[in-house]
Amino acid sequence: MPAMPIDVPRYLQRLQLDAPPPLTLAGLTLLQQRHNALLPFETLTSLLRDAVAIDLDSVQHKLLHAQRGGYCFELNGAFLALLQALSFDAQPLSARVLLSATEGELTARTHLLLRVRLQEEDWLVDTGFGSLTPTVPLRLHETAVQDTPHERYRVRTLDDGDFMLAAEAGDDWRALYRFDLQPPAPIDNEVGNWYVCTHPQSSFPGQLRASLTGPDWRRTIGSGNYTEYRPGQAPAKRPLRDVQDVREVLQQGFGMRLPDDPRLDPAIADWLQRSQATSV
């Protein structure tokens, strides 16, 4: 059975847009900002240790009908389909995540991001990197620091021709990922996604992470804590108390409809217990 095309009217409704924006940088920026503010990065499927389906039918059901979010292969995969359906010149790219890598470590290609060409200029677009997801398109070939409504970012060209994206963190810069401009084949995304959601060395199985970013705030869940960031203010961080607290934060702070799965509450409780043991 062939895959269903992306449901553009339903997608725009999910982004709280009455009509497609223009094929301009302003239109692309609006779509990316709405995506970051309304479709959360979240790993409930991985928390349950289930495989994550990234075919378009499964992803759009999860994002557009089940009121859920997802991670990069889901969020950026769906966003790519939407942009292409709206006639943006968009293509996928794959990246090696560096955020927790050691110096010189060659990590796997486990992150999906997008390149969009507008008026002969290339833009890096990402709606699926969690708490450090850029909130506006970034010039791909710009070496200077690029300001956004949230963090500042920098795109560097490495000696081997790869690109590296870094985000400012206090007085330092954090390397996020490196990538080239070769679009991955669908099977490459399948392999990368399979590693992320099933490999014993992946940091995703059994873990709960969530992130949502509005005009002047970021909300995140990770390591047993809920944190809200606002520009110019110290992060407001607190431990998540219990399963009910986690459920309420996901529903109210992230706008998620939680799955009716009897495994969910025990999985949250187990995650909280492991997070508390790690923080001691």
N, C-alpha and C positions, 0 to 999 in steps of 0.2 A: 504494500500500500504506500503510495507516494506521501511525502510529508506535506502537511498543511502549510500554506504560506503564512507569514506573520500577519496577525490580525491587527492591522494598523489602527482602525477606529478604537478598538478596545485598548490598545497600547497607549494611544493619545489620551484616552479617558483616564487610564491609570496614572498618566503624567499630569493630569488635570489641565489638559490643553483642549480647546474647542476645535482647533484646526491645525494642520501642519505648519510649522514655522517656515520662514523663507530659507532658501539654500544659501545662506550667508554665515559668516562667523558668528554673528549675533544669534541666528537661529540655532546653530550647532551648540553654542554656549548655553542657550536656554534649555535645550534638550538634555545636555549633560548635567546641568544644575538640578533640573527636576528629577532626573534619574537618581542622582545621589541623595536627594532629599526625600524621595518617596519609595524607592525600591532598595531595601536594606541589603548590605552585605551580611550574610548570616550562614551558619554552618549546622543547623539543626539536623540535616540529613547525615552529616558526618558524625555528629554527636551520637546518633543512633547506630553508627557504624554500618550504614547502608551505602551501597554504591550510588553515586550521583549520576543521573541520566542527563546528558547534554544534547540530545537530539532536540530539534526545534519544537516539535509537538509537546514533548515533556516539559521543556523549559517555559514555553509560553503558558501552558496550563498552570504551572507552579507560580509564575510571576503575575499573570494577568487574571487568573480565575481563583486561585487558592489564596491570594493575598499574602504571598510569601516573598522572600528574597532569594539570594543564592550567593555563589562566589564567582570568580572571574569567568570561568568557562560558561556559566549560565548568564550572568549579567552582561558581560561584554559580547557573548555570543548572540543574545537576544537584541542587544543594542545595535550590533552590526547589521542584523537582519532588518531592523527598523530603519536605520540610516539608508541602507541600500534600497529599501522599498520606497523611501521618500526621495530617491534619486541623488543622494549624496555619493560622492566618489570615495568610498570607504573600503578598507581591506583589513584582514586580521594580521597580527604579528604575534610572535611568541617570544617570551623572555625567560631568562634565568634569574630567579629571585636571589638577591644578595643580602637581604635584611638581617638574616641570622647566620650568614655564611662567614667562615674564617677567611683570613687574608689568602688570596690566591686559590680558593676552593672553586672548583668547576661544578656548579649545581645543574640540575636537570632543567629542561624547558617546561616549566609548570605554571606559567602565567600567560594568559591571553590578554592582549591589548589591541588597540586599533590605530590605524593611520588614516587620516582623512585629508584629502587634497581639496583646497579651496583656492581658486584664482591662482593656480600654479604654485601654491605654497603648501607644504606638508605640516600637518598638525598631529601631535600625539594626543589621543583621547583614551581615557581609562575610567570606567565606572565600577571596577571590581577589585581594587587592591586594599580594601578594608580601611583602617583608620588613617592611612596616609594617601588615600586616593586623591589625585588632583581633581579639583572641582571645576576647572575650566580647561579648554584645550590649550596645549603648550606648543609653542613653535618648535618643530623638530630640529631645525638647523640653526637655532639660536644658541650661542654659547654663553651669553650673559645670563645673570640671574633673572628669573621670571616671577613676578609677583602674582599671587592669586588672592581671593578673598580670605584664604586660610593660610596655609604655609607658603613659603617661597621655594621654588624648584629650580634645578639646573640640569640641562642636558649636555653631556660631554661626549665627544667622539674619542674613542679609545684607540690605542696604537694599531690594533688589528682591524679597525674599521667599524667595530661594534659601537653602539650607543649605550650610554649609561644614564639613568635617571636618578637624581639624588634630591632629597628634601632637607630643608634647614630644620635643625632640632636644637634649639637653644643657641649656643655659641659654636655648634659643630654642624656638619653635614652628614646625613645618613644615606648611604647607597641603597637604593630600593631594588633595582633590577637592571640587567643589561640585555640588549636585544640587537638583532640586525633587521634588515628590511625585506627579508625573504618571507613571503606569506607561508604559514604552515598549511600542509594538507589536512583535510578533516581527520584522517587517521592519526596524524601527529597530535591533534587535540585530544583524540580519544585516549591515546597512550599517556599523555601528560595528565589528563583528568583521572585516569585509572590509578596512576601513581599517587596523586594527591589524596584520593578518597579511600584507597585500600592498602597502600604499601605500609609495612610495619615501621619503616623509618620516617614516614610522613608525620607531620605534626598535626594533621587534621582529624584522623579517626578518634572518636571519643572526646573531642574538644568542642566547646561552645565559644564561638566568637561572633560578634555582631558589630556593625558600624552603620551610622546614618549621619548625613551631613547636610545641614540647612544653611541658610544665608550667613548666619553669624555664630554657628555652633557645630560641634561634632559630638555625637554620642557613641560610646563604645562599650562593649562587654568583652572581658577577657580575664583570664587568671582569677576567676571568682569575684571580679570587681565590676562595678558600673561607674563609668567616668564621663563627665561632660566637660568639653573644652570650649572656651570662648576667647576670641582674640584679646590679648592684653590682660588676661586674668589667669590666676593659678588654676590648674585643673581641679574640678570638684569630683573627688574620687571617694567611693564608699564600698565596703564589702557587701556582696549580695547575701542576704540573711538565710534564705531557705528557698525551697522550690516555689512556693507561692510568690515570693518576692521576684524571682527570676521570671515567672510567667507574667506578672503584672508589668514589669519593665519591658519585656518583649512586646506585649500587647499595646501598652500605652506610650512607651518611649520610642518604639520602632514601628508601630502600626501593623504588627503581624497578626495574622489569624493562625493560631497554633494548631498543628495537626492533631486529629483525634486518634492518638496512638497510645495504647496502654504502656508502651515502653518509655514514653517521654519523661514522665515524672521520675521514675527510678534512674534514668540516664542523667537527668539534671542533678539529682541528689548525689549520684556517684561522682559527677564532675565537680560539684561543690566540695565534696569531701576530699577529693584528690587535690584540688586547688588550695584548700586550706592547709593540707599536709605539706604541700610544696612551699607555701609562704612562711611556715614556721621556721 
